Amino acid sequence: MRKNPLTVKKGERYPLGAICYKNGANFCIFSRHASKVELILYEGPESLNPIEVIELDPQENRDFFFWNVFVEGVRPGMAYSWRADGPDDTKVSGFRFNPRRQLLDPWARVIFDGFWHREEAKKNVLAQPIRAIIPECLDDYDWEGVEMVDYPPQEAIIYEMHVRGFTRHPSSMVVSPGTFRAIQDKIPYLKSLGITHVEFLPIMAFDEQDVPAGVRRLGLKNYWGYSPHSFFSIHPRYLINPLRPDCINEFRDLIKALHREGIGVILDVVFNHTAEGGEDGPIINFKGLSNREFYHLDPEDRRKYRDFTGCGNTVNCNHPQVVFFIIECLEYWVRYFKIDGFRFDLASVLARGEDGNPMHHAPVIWSLEFSRAISKAHLIAEAWDAGGLYQVGGFPGYRWQEWNGMYRDTVRRFIRGDKGLVGEMATRISGSSDLYAPSGRAPFNSINFVTCHDGFTLMDLVSYERKHNEANGEENRDGIDENFSCNYGTEGESRDKRILSIRHRQAKNFMATLLVSVGVPMILSGDEVLRTQKGNNNAWCQDNEISWFDWRLVKKNHDMFRFTKKMIAFRKRHKSLMRKHFLTGKRLPGHEFPDIMWHGKKLFQPEWNNPDCRFLGFTMSGSGANEEDFHVLINMDDREHVEVELPPISWGRWHLAVDTFNRPPDDIMDPTDQKEVGSTYVVRPRSVVIFERR
C-alpha cells in the first residue's frame, strides 16, 4: 500500500468503466444486488500487489445500481479490478458473489491477461484475475478528417478475414505479423482485389484458454475468438504494445488507413455467450457482478445455465440491463473507432426473451434498429442459434441483413451437380425474394456466401467429401458432417492434372456465381488464391499453417486471384446486380429486355419442372443508360456440351466476357479484350459462361 493514500471522492455513474481526466479517474460499474464493492488499484498491469484497496460507501458511492468513485492521483497505465459481496445462495437466487474474488470490469477499455490461468481460476478464488488498464483519454486521437466509408448497402462486397491469420504466415513478409499493424502493409492487396469491406473475426478481448481438455492437451487454443469476456476491449494479442494505455490507437490507425482507401470495417461480435461458460466455468466478471441478470439460468436450479449456444451459457440479451450494455458497447465502437458495421454471431439468441422463447419485438434488436448512433452501420445477423431457432428470412427488423445459409447450401449443391434444383437456384441468385420480399425487405438483406470461416474453404469444398478434423483433438466429432462438397476423383491433395483442372474450374464456377447473384456477396479470405485447410472444416483452435493465409499462393494460384479480381470488377460494372428492389420480369421504359429473363437449354424455356436438369440461363437488363445488358449460362452437367442460342438483339453484339472452361487468360476478359460471338455458343460441361452486350 502507498504511504500516502490516493484521494477518494464521490464519482459519477456515467460513463461506466474507468475514464481518465487530468487530476484522476472516474470508476463505475453496474451491480444491482451487490451489498459491498471494493476497487483494487495496481501501479501497473504486471504488478503483483495492489497499491490501494478502496471500499465504496453504499450511501456515498452508489447511485441506483451504479457503484462509482473518483480517485485523484491515478493515471493512464495503472491497472485495477473489483471485488463484490452479496447474496450467495446460488441455487435459489442465482447470485455468485464472493468477497474474496477479484473481478474484471465489464466496461474495461484495455485489459491485461498475462497472469490469467483459466483452470486455476476455476479452482482457486484467489487466482490472479484478468485486469483492466486505465486508458488514455478516448477522445485524444487525430482521425485527420477520415470518416466512415459511405457505400449504399447493396454495393458492398465483403471480405471475411482473421486478424492474426491474415499475416501470421512467414510468407507475409510484414512488420509485426499477426497484428493490426501488419494488415496495413496488405491494404494495397485488398485494394487491388476490389472488395469494399473487411469483416474481422472477433477482435474483442477473448479467452484463448477456453478449449476442451482434449484440445488443451495438444497445446491448441481458442483461435477464432468466439469466447469473449471484455466487449469494450481489444484482444491484446492483436496489438504490438498491449500494455500501453493508448494501445487502442493501433486499431484506430488500421481503420483510418482502410477508410482512407475506401474500405469499410465490419466487426464479428459475440453477444450470445461469454468465456465464463456454464456452472463449472470460471468467474471473470459478469458472473460475479450480475449473474442473474446477465445470463439465462435454469428456473428450477439457478446454479445451472440454459445453453442455446453450445458454449455453456447464454446471454440474457433482452434483460433491460443487458440491452443497455449491448447498445452502449456498439455505440462505443462506432463513436471511438468509426466501425462501419457488425456481424452478430448466433444472432437468434438476441431474439430470445428472458424466458428463453423467441420474441418478434425483441427490445435489443429493435433498439439497434433504431439507434441513431449506429444508423449508418451494417447490422448483419447469423440468423440461427444452437438451440434450434432458425430465422433466415424471418429475423426481426427491417434494416438487418442476414447470412443466407439457404443460398450457400443451394449454390453448393447445384454447382456440385445435384439435379432438380433449377427453380431453387434461380430464386437464390436473384436475391431470395421468397425469404425477404413478403416482409417488405430488399435483396441486399441477403448476405450471399459459399464459404465462411466456419466450414470448408473454397479449395477444400472441391477437394474433400468428408471433414478431416483429427488435428482438433476431438476424434473428428466436431464440425458439420454435411458439407455438400465433392472431391472429383480422389480425397484431398492430388497431382492428377485432370482432377486439378476440374477443381480449379469448379472454384471459378462458385466465384462467378456468387458475384453475379443479386444480394451482397461475401468472400472468405484466401479463397481468391485457393487456400486450403487440408480438409479441416472447423479450424477454430488452429493458430498455425492450417489456418494462416499462405502468401505464396498469390503467385502459385495467380489465375484464381486474377479471375476473382476481374469478377469483382464485372460486378461493379453492373449496378443491376446491386439492386434496392427485387426483379419483376417486366420490361422497363427504354430497355429492349425485361429486367430479367430466364432460359433453359432453349431460349425463354427454363426447365423448372425437369428433375434431371442441371442447366440454367438468364439475361439481365442494364439498370441505366450506360450499363450493358449481360447474359449468363450455367451448365453443371458433368459431360454434356450444350449448344444454345443467344437472345436476339436489335443493336450491338454479344461479347464473351467469361468462360470458365477456357484456359487463362481466356477464362475472363476485360471489355477491351472481349471478342464478338455469333448467334449460338457451345457451353461445355461444368462451366459458367457470361456475355456482355455492346
Order of alpha helices (4+ residues) and beta strands (2+ residues): beta-beta-beta-beta-beta-beta-beta-beta-alpha-beta-beta-alpha-beta-beta-alpha-alpha-alpha-beta-beta-alpha-beta-alpha-beta-alpha-alpha-beta-alpha-beta-beta-alpha-alpha-alpha-beta-alpha-alpha-beta-alpha-alpha-beta-beta-beta-beta-beta-beta-beta
